[in-house]
Amino acid sequence: MWFPRKRGFSLGRAYYVPPGSGEAYYQRCLINVIRGATCHEDMMKVNNVQYNTYKDACYALGLIEDDKEYIDAINEASKWASARSLRRMFCTLLLENCMQNPIRKITVTQSRVATV
């Protein structure tokens, strides 16, 4: 439930949420940035545009990157790793829910993973 604070403007304690937790992680990111929200819908509103998920709101605020580091890691590993190792690495990234846009990563790294 959402309760307004009686004193002050800060959170007493915000617990750690791992990146693989999905929407809970994105909500935690927004809590650190958005000020004055009075409900969950306010947290998903960026520049007067209402988003459907916390993840979309994080993208709109620029809190989430384009996962270039994962593409670079796969490209670098393709210089020495076998195709099987690359596929296993990619699957691990998918299962750990690390990547923000996995479909893009598949299309960008497809030739590296398939032909090594």
C-alpha positions as CSV (number, residue, x, y, z in Angstrom):
1,M,0.0,0.0,0.0
2,W,1.0,3.6,-0.6
3,F,1.1,5.8,2.6
4,P,2.2,9.5,2.6
5,R,5.0,10.3,4.9
6,K,4.1,12.3,8.0
7,R,7.5,13.9,8.4
8,G,10.2,14.8,5.9
9,F,10.8,13.8,2.3
10,S,13.2,10.9,2.4
11,L,12.9,7.1,2.4
12,G,13.9,5.5,5.7
13,R,15.3,2.4,4.0
14,A,15.1,1.1,0.4
15,Y,16.1,-2.5,0.2
16,Y,18.3,-3.9,-2.5
17,V,16.5,-5.5,-5.4
18,P,18.5,-7.5,-7.9
19,P,18.3,-6.6,-11.6
20,G,16.8,-10.0,-12.5
21,S,13.7,-9.2,-10.4
22,G,11.8,-7.6,-13.3
23,E,9.3,-4.9,-12.5
24,A,10.3,-4.7,-8.8
25,Y,13.9,-3.7,-9.9
26,Y,12.6,-1.0,-12.3
27,Q,10.2,0.3,-9.6
28,R,13.2,0.5,-7.2
29,C,15.1,2.5,-9.9
30,L,12.2,4.9,-10.2
31,I,11.9,5.4,-6.5
32,N,15.4,6.8,-6.4
33,V,14.7,9.4,-9.1
34,I,11.0,10.4,-9.1
35,R,10.0,12.9,-6.4
36,G,6.5,13.7,-5.2
37,A,4.7,10.6,-6.6
38,T,1.5,9.9,-4.7
39,C,0.6,6.6,-6.4
40,H,2.0,3.9,-8.7
41,E,0.6,5.6,-11.8
42,D,2.5,8.7,-10.9
43,M,5.7,6.7,-10.9
44,M,5.0,5.5,-14.4
45,K,4.4,9.0,-15.8
46,V,7.4,10.7,-17.5
47,N,7.0,14.1,-19.2
48,N,3.2,13.8,-19.0
49,V,3.3,10.5,-20.8
50,Q,1.8,7.5,-19.0
51,Y,3.7,4.3,-19.5
52,N,2.3,0.8,-18.9
53,T,5.2,-0.7,-17.0
54,Y,8.0,0.6,-14.8
55,K,10.5,-0.7,-17.3
56,D,9.1,1.5,-20.0
57,A,9.2,4.5,-17.7
58,C,12.9,3.7,-16.9
59,Y,13.7,3.7,-20.6
60,A,11.9,7.0,-21.0
61,L,14.0,8.5,-18.2
62,G,17.2,7.1,-19.6
63,L,17.9,4.9,-16.6
64,I,18.3,1.8,-18.7
65,E,21.0,1.5,-21.3
66,D,20.8,-0.3,-24.6
67,D,22.8,-3.3,-23.3
68,K,25.8,-2.6,-25.6
69,E,28.1,-4.2,-23.1
70,Y,26.4,-7.6,-23.7
71,I,26.8,-7.3,-27.5
72,D,30.4,-6.3,-27.0
73,A,31.0,-9.3,-24.7
74,I,29.5,-11.7,-27.2
75,N,31.5,-10.2,-30.0
76,E,34.7,-10.3,-28.0
77,A,34.1,-13.9,-27.0
78,S,33.5,-14.9,-30.6
79,K,37.2,-14.3,-31.3
80,W,38.2,-17.3,-29.1
81,A,35.1,-19.2,-28.0
82,S,33.3,-22.0,-29.8
83,A,29.8,-21.5,-31.2
84,R,28.5,-23.8,-28.4
85,S,30.2,-21.7,-25.7
86,L,28.7,-18.5,-27.3
87,R,25.2,-20.0,-27.4
88,R,25.6,-21.1,-23.8
89,M,26.7,-17.6,-22.8
90,F,23.8,-16.1,-24.6
91,C,21.3,-18.5,-23.0
92,T,22.8,-17.7,-19.6
93,L,22.2,-14.0,-20.2
94,L,18.6,-14.7,-21.2
95,L,17.9,-17.0,-18.2
96,E,19.5,-14.5,-15.8
97,N,17.2,-11.8,-17.2
98,C,20.1,-9.4,-17.6
99,M,19.4,-8.0,-21.0
100,Q,16.8,-5.3,-21.4
101,N,16.0,-6.0,-25.1
102,P,16.9,-9.6,-25.9
103,I,15.3,-9.7,-29.3
104,R,17.7,-6.9,-30.5
105,K,20.7,-8.9,-29.1
106,I,19.6,-12.0,-31.0
107,T,19.5,-10.1,-34.3
108,V,22.8,-8.3,-33.7
109,T,24.8,-11.3,-32.5
110,Q,23.1,-14.0,-34.6
111,S,25.9,-14.3,-37.2
112,R,28.6,-14.5,-34.5
113,V,26.8,-17.2,-32.4
114,A,25.8,-19.3,-35.4
115,T,28.9,-19.4,-37.5
116,V,31.9,-19.6,-35.2
